[in-house]
Amino acid sequence: MMESRRLTATFRTDQGRTRETNQDFVAWREPDGPEAAGRDGWLYVLADGAGGMDAGEVASRYATERTVAHYLASAGEKDWALRLHRAMLSANRDLRNLSASQATQNRMATTMVAVVVAGDRAFIANVGDSRAYLWRKGELQQVTRDQSLIAKLLEEGAITEAEAATHPRRHVILYSLGSERDPRIDLYELALQPGDQILLCSDGLTRHVSDDELAIILGEQDPEEATAALVRLANERGGHDNISVGVLRVETVAGGERVRQGHRAKRAEAVPTPARTFLLGYTLFLSLLQTVLISALWFWLLY
């Protein structure tokens, strides 16, 4: 139950060093009590206005705001993943209608990655090449799969990782909100553990910072420090795109102690489990029995 579990979350978005505007947008909706938590969970959204499209900053903001609005309006839906999926599809329809209503006929499209945390599970929806990662006990795993041309070519074995880094069409995405009537939205579900962290980010981060570096920074710093460090590192390496990053850390409060990431999480794991407790008790019993038998033997020999 989430009554004994809470999230620490921090989000940052930055224009970067070369872009004239910031086409990324982030938003979240956190519950103000147990009733709201049971009804809506914790909702976080990150969007990246599609490169090459007009008014990308309008698309990312509008699609995000409409996704949040549609999600909150469907509070009766018990299937969290379906609820998030439908909210994003409705936002896609709204964005397409907005684009069609513009006198200039501007094209509007955006990637989006969103997560709802409910109970001890996370439900992630993704369209485009923004990403979600899971950090657990020092290991980082990419949860979402990029919906990009490069990812498809890599999957098919048509190009190598080295070729992908410099491919002329490495920024081409296959699906996005606003670009088509029914975009493909991938869904993922995670079972969460205390100390887990979920990282959401746009490709402005991952084009400059490797997965190994992400894992190290998440393991050594709290969410606020980690997001600041990641944005700073991406900018130091050129900041060739807008940079958005969010870190969600799962914490459990029990007996006044908080389970955290990194070294503290390792110390928390040393708390005896039921099996360890049984073995400890059994060992003490055998030691006591041995002492009693030795004492009895000495008493028999002496008397």
Steps between C-alpha positions, in 0.01 A plus 500: 500500500630846420406621850837360612681598181569839349681649203767766486492655152686782326466620140711748302485629144769710335530673163851370441782687330395511134120510474317833472200373699422218741260259333499262799231513765451318830203474735387295798202447725569368850222400744430710808386206712417127509163547326656686207784246488253215470302683235774646276837374622811703420508631140811632321528603133794607282463611137742611229365703208588306185801636316431641155140580586361851541399618847658206681490690829124548460449133417691366802328731748151461358521121467634468854232721652226317311639160604489602867148642460364188329670272753347683798159507332493119477535429871246214484728288278660225710753390238787745554684417178186524288409828667837652416490361146156648435604835644792521257283397204247769593781755527614392152154572363493839673842591361401405147183710531706795625741466211213483248342814647810714454481746213863432414439122499805448720592136552517405866645180640675383814648194664373409845594268784270483803485296818232434759608354832219323684553271796827318447485512120593745227314524168697663219376616160731616221480638148812617316855490631480656845591233753422340833766312699489294818791529745516222758789422738759662277374350172330709230256350248334681210129418530361665187604423145577794272249540221763634264648408164840436657356266762321305227816473288700385802236241588507364147880490498517738205750732673745482791504707820793696360312575178191601695692774684567689176211388279351797306146397598570420863242754620208363296219367719237260372206595721394809693192670636346730240660345194235236434149400598596190703866508606653191657523544876703232676404397855722356772437390859757480780484349848675749726729438796619740771799695373401469133535805278321578174675733259303682229694700241501650154763409242680826574640321806576157359683632194766639738493273807551123490293244689799415721535865597127524569523203736793646692341841549167351608679276749706777657258793518143569607241590232546876525879478482489234228274697265718809539817299439359330189382826341836662578694207349294502179562875462872463567516252212335735255133523598403448136132450583249589771562294813225367726542253782290375790598264782246318718630315804286252696542528875346292778459638851518231769606545861617852423754380243490580131633255242709696251713429196870426473701397804215561741285254310771236539506552876122474513517161326698367797189508720421133590236333286274229654735229367803672648320547830420125514861404425628740765263355761585143402873573532454649847294194604773259385765702685295492820436125462870437451583694817245302702632163373861589573409614853305175561796292378741675734259457791471121425880459478566688823234337714 
